Amino acid sequence: MCAGFVSNHIERDAYLPKQRDILLENALKDLSADPDVLAIYIAGSLAKGNDDQYSDIDLHTIVNPKSKAEFLKGKRDRANNWGDVSFHEDCNPILRMSSLIIIPL
C-alpha cells in the first residue's frame, strides 16, 4: 500500500486490482489486434512485481512510424473503450524506464 495512505473506501478499493486486470486484458486484446502496433510493454510497479491495489497501468506501445500521428490522436477514446479509465497521461516521446517487458506481436 502507498506509504501513509489510508483509504476511506476499503470495500470499493478491494476491487481495484480486479478492475485493473480487466482494463489491462481489454487493452492487450485491442492493441494486439492493431496491425500498426509493433510491440506493447509494461513499465512501473506491475512490471517490477511490486504493485499494490492502488498501482496504475504503465502501458506503452511501439507503433508504426507512418501511423503514429493518427494513433496518438485517438488514444484517449481508444483507452476509454477498454473500461473505466480514471487518468490519461499526455504523450511523452521520451522513454524512461527501469524495467521493460516487451510483448512481441
N, C-alpha and C positions, 0 to 999 in steps of 0.2 A: 504494500500500500504506500501511497505517497507520504513522505515524511511529514508528520504533524497534521495530516489531513483527517478530519472526522466528518463523515457524511451524515446528513440528517435523513437520508433516504436509503437505509440499509437494505430493505426488501427490494426496492427498484434496482439498486446497484448490483445486487446479486445476479441479475440477468444480463448485465453489461457484457461479460465475456461471450455469452451465447450470441448476443446480438452482433458483437464484433466478428465472431466466426461466420455468421450468416452474411454479413457485409463482405467479408474477405472472400468467401466462396462465390458470391454473386459477381464480385469484381473480377476474380480469376476466370470464371466462365466467360464473362463478356469480353475481357481483354484477350483471352486465349483464342477466341473466335475471330478476332480482328486481324486480317492479313497484314495491316500496316504496323502492328505491334510486333517488334522483333524479339523483345525479351521483357520479362517482368521480374522485379526484385523487391524484396522486403528489407528494410533497414530498421534501426531503432531497437527498442526492447523486445519486440516479437522475434526479430532475427537473432538477437543475442540470447534469447531464452530467459530473460529476467523481467518479463512483463508481469503486470498485476491486473486486477479487474478494471482499472482506470486507464490502462495503456491504450494509446491510439494505434491506428494502422499507418505505418510509414511505407506506402506502396509507391513504387517508381516504375516507370516504363521506358523502354528504348523504342523509339518509333522511327519508321522510315523517314529520312530527312525530307523527302518530297511531300509527305503528308503531315509534317509537324504542325504547321500553322493551322490547318483545319482540325487536327486532333486537339490542339490546345484551345481552340475557340469553343469546342463543345464539351470540354472536360467536366465542367460543373453539372451540366444537365445529365451527362452520362453517369457521373457518380451518384447523382440523386436517384437514378433508376435502380441502383443496387440495393437501396433500402434507406433507412433513416440516417442520413449523413448529418452530423452535427456541426462540422467545421471543414472549411476548404482552405488550404494554403495556396497562395498565389504561385505561379510558375517561377521557379528559380533555376536558371540554366547552370548554376554552379553546383557540381556534385560533391557533396561532403558526406563521408560515412566512415564508420569504424568497423562495420560488419556488412557483408554483402552476400546475398544468396541470389543467384541468377537461375531463373527457371527457363530453359530454352524451349521455344515453342516449335 
